[in-house]
Amino acid sequence: MDEQIYQRESIPVDSGTSRSQFWEGFGKGLPIMVASAPFGLLFGALAVDNGFTVFEAVLMSAAIFGGASQMVGIELFGQHIPAWLIVFSIFAVNFRHVLYSAAVGRRIGHFKPLQSLLSYFLLTDPQYAETEKRAESGRAVTFIWYLGVATPIYVMWVTEAWIGGLFGNLISDPHALGIDMLLPIYFLGLVMGFRKRDNWAAIVIASAIVSIIAYKTIGSPWHVSIGALAGIIVAVIVAKPEKAREKR
């Protein structure tokens, strides 16, 4: 009982209203929404090109909500590939989300069960980063704030699949326009936001090098998970035990 009371009291509490917390989170989600727009549109266009109807493309975005997984899915569906291999491929692409879930689970342990389920479904790379930054700043990660961040991203992701499916053929070459660089630039900003953490440079460099090697040798999208695992291994190797930190 005492331990449960301590855990509840140790959760930071924001004094803002639920409405203010939602809109604060919404503001964090807006730049992510803009950065992901080209990829949502591209998915819708590619899905229709691969035989999907616009409705099926929208349904896939709404149900899966994972850009890389959806891209892999539309490439594998309809190619007489065993279902288990498609599932395994999608799992490999988004393996990093297992790691995200473990990390974010520490921040949302006070959520109700249904809130936790919805939060894990809405968990994306930037959602993880924003949640970590908020928690490290000493502010409470409330469900309302979390939902505020996710709402514009999710709604626009599904909407972009619809627009891409209808009008994707109007953008014949997204690379020529440079719009495909928006999301990488945003992710670079997220990575730089953690640069004050211990051993940040070593972990990032190791992950980047291994990811590049994997991309050249094994190919996409496996390089994402392989690079992430390399970063984790380096983090474990160079991490300092808590007792050693306390002595310092």
C-alpha positions, -999 to +999 in steps of 0.1 A: +000+000+000+028+025+010+046+017-023+015+023-043+009+057-026+046+066-032+043+057-069+011+079-073+027+108-055+059+105-075+041+113-108+045+149-117+012+168-119+005+197-143-016+225-130-031+232-165-066+223-174-073+193-196-081+217-225-048+235-222-029+203-220-046+189-251-039+220-271-003+221-259+001+186-271-017+195-303+009+222-310+037+196-306+019+174-332+014+200-359+050+201-372+051+163-372+019+163-392+034+187-418+067+167-420+049+134-425+025+147-452+046+137-482+048+102-470+011+099-463+003+112-498+029+089-513+015+058-496-020+066-509-007+070-544+014+038-543-014+018-527-038+026-556-010+019-581-006-015-566-043-024-570-058-011-538-090+009-538-089+043-522-111+029-494-087+001-488-057+025-487-075+047-461-085+016-441-049+004-440-037+037-428-063+039-401-058+003-389-020+000-391-008+037-386+028+028-395+043+043-426+072+018-431+049-012-423+023+000-448+049+006-475+063-029-470+027-043-470+017-029-503+048-042-519+043-078-506+005-081-509-006-098-540+027-114-548+018-149-536+040-145-505+031-166-474+012-145-449+036-154-421+065-139-441+045-106-447+038-104-409+075-112-401+087-085-425+064-059-411+075-069-376+111-065-385+105-031-400+088-018-368+108-038-342+120-005-328+084+001-316+089-028-291+117-007-276+097+025-277+069+007-259+092-005-231+106+031-227+072+049-229+057+023-205+076+039-177+060+073-185+024+061-189+022+035-161-005+057-144-028+055-175-060+034-173-058+001-192-079+013-222-059+046-223-027+026-223-039+004-252-048+035-273-015+052-264+005+022-276-015+021-309-008+058-314+029+054-306+052+066-334+088+078-336+080+115-329+054+106-303+080+086-284+105+115-286+080+141-275+069+119-246+105+114-234+114+151-237+083+160-216+090+134-190+127+144-187+117+181-183+099+170-151+064+176-165+036+150-162+028+129-192-010+130-190-033+111-213-049+143-225-016+158-235-005+125-251-037+124-271-032+160-281+001+152-297-013+121-315-045+136-328-033+158-357-007+132-367-033+104-369-061+123-385-039+138-411-021+105-418-055+089-427-066+120-446-034+121-466-039+084-477-073+094-491-059+125-509-029+105-522-052+078-535-073+103-553-047+127-566-014+110-561-008+108-599-005+146-599+028+144-582+049+123-606+082+126-587+082+137-551+120+134-550+124+161-577+104+185-555+125+177-524+094+171-503+107+137-493+134+154-472+109+169-447+106+139-425+143+130-424+150+166-414+124+164-387+139+132-374+174+147-374+160+175-352+146+149-328+179+131-325+197+163-319+172+171-291+187+142-271+224+153-275+228+162-238+223+126-228+253+106-216+272+088-245+249+103-271+276+108-297+289+072-294+255+057-296+243+078-326+276+073-345+275+035-340+239+032-350+244+054-381+274+034-393+258+000-388+226+012-404+245+024-435+264-008-438+232-028-434+215-007-460+243-013-485+246-050-478+211-063-467+189-035-480+159-016-468+139-017-446+161-041-424+187-014-419+164+005-396+161-023-370+197-034-373+209+002-368+187+005-337+200-028-323+236-016-328+228+016-309+212-004-280+243-026-278+266+003-276+244+020-250+245-011-228+283-014-232+291+023-223+263+027-197+275+034-162+258+014-133+236+035-111+258+027-080+288+041-098+269+073-105+257+077-069+293+074-057+303+103-080 
